[in-house]
Amino acid sequence: MEIAALVSGGVDSSVTVHLLKEQGYDPTIFYIKIGMEDEHGYIDCPSEEDIEITTFIARKYGCKLEIVSLQKEYWEKVVDYTIQSVKRGLTPNPDMMCNKLIKFGTFEERFGKDFDKISTGHYATTTTLKDDKIYLSTAKDKVKDQTYFLGQINYLQVAKLMFPIGNLLKKEVRDIAIQTKLPSATRKDSQGICFLGKINYNDFIKRYLGEKEGKIIDFETGKILGKHKGYWFHTIGQRKGLGLSGGPWFVVKKDIEQNIIYASCGYDPETQYGMTVNLAGFDFITDNPWKEDFDKKEIYFKIRHTPDFTKGILERIGDIYRISSEDKIQGIAAGQFGVIYDEHAHICIGSGMII
């Protein structure tokens, strides 16, 4: 079987190569350059160390290495989506779009098509159910589980994916890296949005949308609390970065037309919670498990990357899928994605954009 292993230089994807070799495979390693660090005036080069480590892994295991650039496609698809979403006052999710459009989209069209399987270092698994179809499913390590970020992929993509570390805990992955003397063994996990590298998110947004002073207003009293530099720097549920005293303050609403941010004070303000989430453009990853028999279904869901699942009821109202939550949900942000899981919080069923 021909396997393309996507390796970033981090400990997780590095260990996948070791595991694949142990299983008797001889993967071709691909390092995908998507970072914007050498374009548009970004001079930081976080990819150099990544490529060095990936080259070492390829040599150590006798694998062919290909370094491919998908920067142009990334810019056109993911970065543009991010900027346009922020401009509209939405909270984008570049990581989900990167997985859907670049790692398992453009990469597949250009390189992956020549391979039987694509292996990644995601904490996720696949499960074949009695209908013989492959479903995306959660990882053994519930804290590290990354199925939320994979919630936008489709059946053709998930059917071709391999997740070698999906049945391991993070500690076990680290232990393998230490035992096999991989250079990434003690490397910190990467944080933040995939294309930014070491670039500050607000600096990135400022470069493309600039600054525009506006008011921060107390949601309860209507009193002006202070000023901000543009609604696009703020997201619903945000607590840090408002620069207000006497808090904590949370962003609870944005007025895009007037460039006003509404904030609410307290450790648990009611205004930052909701019980229903409406999803537009909902797609089932593999299949609709309920077929035509769709009334109200018990599900688990996430509206952001978190270890915790929330229990709720999913129903269809016209073109909208509505989640009614059992618990109050903090920071429901339009533009983010609601990802739906089955009643056992194991099978990842699909996702839609929060509206």
N, C-alpha and C positions, 0 to 999 in steps of 0.2 A: 504494500500500500504506500502510495506517495503522499507524504505529509509536508505541508508548509507550516513551520513553527514561527509565529510572530514573537520576536524577542526584543525587549526594550532596554535591557541592561539591568533591570530591577531584579530582585531576588526571586519573585514569583515566576516570571517568564523564563529566567535562567534555569530554575529547578525543573521546569517542564521538559527541557531538553534532556536532562539527566534521566528523568522518568521514561521518556519516549525511547531512549537508548536501552534502558533496562528491559523494556518490553519488546526489544528486538527491532525497533524501527530505525530508519536512517533519515531523519528529517532534513529538509533544506531550511536553513535559518534565514528569515527576512527581518531586516531592521527597516522600519518605515520612518522616513523623515517627514514629519508634518509640522514641526516647530517653526515658529515665525522668527526665530532669533537672528537669522542672517538675512532677513528681508525687512523692508520698510523702516530701516534705521535702527532695528534692534541689534545691538552688538554683543549681547550676552550669548554664550555658546554652550548651553547645557547638554547638547547632543554629543559633544566630543567624548566625554567620559563614558556615556552610554555606548557609543560605537566601539570604544576601546574594550569595554567589558564584553560586549557581544562578540567581538572578534576573538577574544580569549576563549569564550565558550565554544565557538565554532572550531577553533584549533584543538582545544582539549578533547572534544568529542568527534573530531574528524568529520565535521559537517560542512557542506557547502554554504557559504554566506553570500547573501545578496543585499546590498543597501539600495533601497529604492526611494525616490522622492515623490511624495504625493502632496507637496506643499501647495502647488497651484490649485489642485482640486479641493484641497482643504480650505484654502482661502475663498474660493468661489462658492463652496457649499456651506461649510460650517461657520467660518468667521463671518460671512455675510449674513447668515441666519441669526447669529448671535447679535450682531449690531442692529439689524432690522427689528428683532424682537425687543431689545432694550429700548429702542427708539419708540416703539409702540406701547411702552410702559409694562411690557411683559417680563417675566423672569425666565430666561432661556436655559436650556440644558445642553451645552456644547458636547459634553461627554457622550450623551445618548446619541446625538446626531453623528458624532465621530464614529461610533461603533456601527451604526446603521449605514451611513453613507460612504465612509472611508475605509475603515479596517475590514468590513465585511461587504462593502459595496464596490467602490472603485478598485480596491486591491483585488477582489475576486475577479472583476472584469478583465483586469490587465495581467494578473499573475496567478491568482488562486485557481482559476479555471483549469490550469494544467495539473492540479493536484486532487487527490481523492478526499483529503481532509485538511482542515485548517486548525492548528492547535494554538491556544492562547493561555496566558497566565491568569485568566479571570477565576475568581472564586464562584463557581457555578457548576452545575452538572446537567446532563441530559437524561431523560427517562423515556423508554419506549413502553407505551401503554398497550392495552389489549387490541386496539385498532391498528397496531403495528406502526403507528406514527411516532415520530420523535418529538418530545416536548422539552422545553427549557425548564429546569428545576433547580431548587436551591442547593447551596453548598453545605458541607458538613459544618464548617465554621460560620455560625449564624452572625457573628459580629462582622466578619469580613465579607459575607455574601454580597456579590455584585450583580445579582439578577436585576436589580432596579435599573442599573445602567444599560442592561441588555434588553430592556422591556420593549424597545421599538424595532427589534430585528424581526425578520419574517421567517416563514417555514423553510424556504430554500437555504437561508443562512444557517439556521439552528441545526438543520439536518446534516450540515457539513462540518460543524464545529466539534472540536475535542477540548475538554477542560481537564488536563492531567492532574491538576492539584485540587480539583473540586471536592474530593473525598478526604482531604487532609486539613488539619488545623494549621493556622499560621505558624505556630510554634514548631510543628512537625516539618513544615517547609523550610524554616530557618535552620533546623537541626540537620536536614539533608544537605543544605548549602554549606554548613560549617564542616560536616563530615567529609564532603567531597571537595572542600577547599575552593569553593567558588568565590571570586572576588566581590560578588554582590552580597555575600552572606550577612554582613553587618550593616548594609546600606539602609538608610531610612526609606520608608515608603514615600513615594511621590505624593504630593498634596496638590489639590486645586485642579484647574482646568487644563486639559491635555495640551492645548496649543500654546499656552502662555509660558511654559518653561518657568523661568524665574521672574517673569514680568508681572508686575502688580496689576491686578484686575482693573482697579480704578484708573490707573495710568493708561491702560489699554483703551478703556471706554472713553476717557477724556480725549485721547488722540483722535478718535473718530466722531465724537459727538460734542466735544468742547465742554464749556461750563455755562450755566445760565442760573443766576441767583433766583431763589424762590423762598417762600415762607414755609416754616414748620409750624403747624397749628395743632393745639390740643384738641383731640377729637371730641372730648366730653364738653369742654367749656368754650371752645372757639377762640381761646386766647392765643396770641402769637407767641411762640416759645423761642424762636430763633430763625436762622436762615440756613439754606442748603445750597449746593452748587449745581443742582440739576436733578430732577426726579429719577433720571436714568442711573444714578449712582446708588439708588435705594430699592430694596425689595420688601415685600410684605413679610412681616415677622422678624425683620432685622432689629437687632438690639444694639449692636456696636456701631460706632462711627457717626452718631448723630450729634455728638458734642454738646449735649444738654446736661445741665446739672439737676440734682434732685430726683434722679431716676430710680430704677431703670425705666427707660422709655422704649416703646416698641413701635415700629411703623405698622399702622393698621389699614391705611388707605392712601391712594395716590390720585390726585386730580391732574391728569395729563394736560388738559387744555390750559389750566391756570398755573401749572408747574408748582402745585402745592403738595406738601407731604403732611399727612395727618398722623400724629403720634398719640399713644395712650400710655399712661404711667402706672407702675405697680409691678409686683413680681408675677402676677397672674391676671392681668386685665382681661375681663370677659370679651372685650372688643377684638382681641386677637385670636379668638377661637370660633370654630364653626362646626356644624354637624353634618352638612351635606357638601358633596363635591360633584360638580358636573363636568363630564368629559366629552369633548368633541373629537371627531375623527378616530373613534375607537377601532383598533385592529386586533384581531386574535392572532397570536404568533403562529400557532399550528392549526388550530381548529376551534370552532365554537363547541365546547363540550356539552352545551345544553341544547344544541340544534334548534329546532323550532319551539321546543318546550321551554320558552323563556318568559318567565313571569318575574318573580323576585328570587334571587339566589343568594345564599349565604356565602360570603367570600372573606378573604383577608386582603389587605391592600397596604400600599405605601404611597405617600405623596412626596417623599424625598428619600435619599439614601440614608438609611438608619437600620440598626439591628432589629428594631421592633416592628412587628406587624400589627395592624389595627383590624379589628373584626367589624364587618358591616354587611349591608344588604345591597346588592347590585340590581338595578332595574333599568329597563330601556324605555325611554320616553321620546318617541319619534326618532330623530337622529342622535339624540343625546343619551349617554349612559350615565345614570345618577347613582352615586354611592351615598347611602345613608349610614353614617358611622354610629357604632355603639358608644364610642367615647368622643369627647370634645377633641377637635383636631386643631393644633396650633399652626398659624402661618400658612393658610391656603393661598398659594400664589398663582395667579393666572399666567399661563405660559409654561409652567412646570408640568410634569406628567404624573398622572395617577396610574400606578401599575397594579394589576389585579392578579391575585393568587387563588388557588382552590381552597376548599374548606379545611384542608390540612396544612395550609401555608407551605406547600411543597412545589406544586406545579405553577409555573408562571404563565398565566393564561393570555395576557395581552395588556395593552395600555392605550390611553387617550390623553389629549392635552386638556389641562384644567382651564375652564373658561369662567 
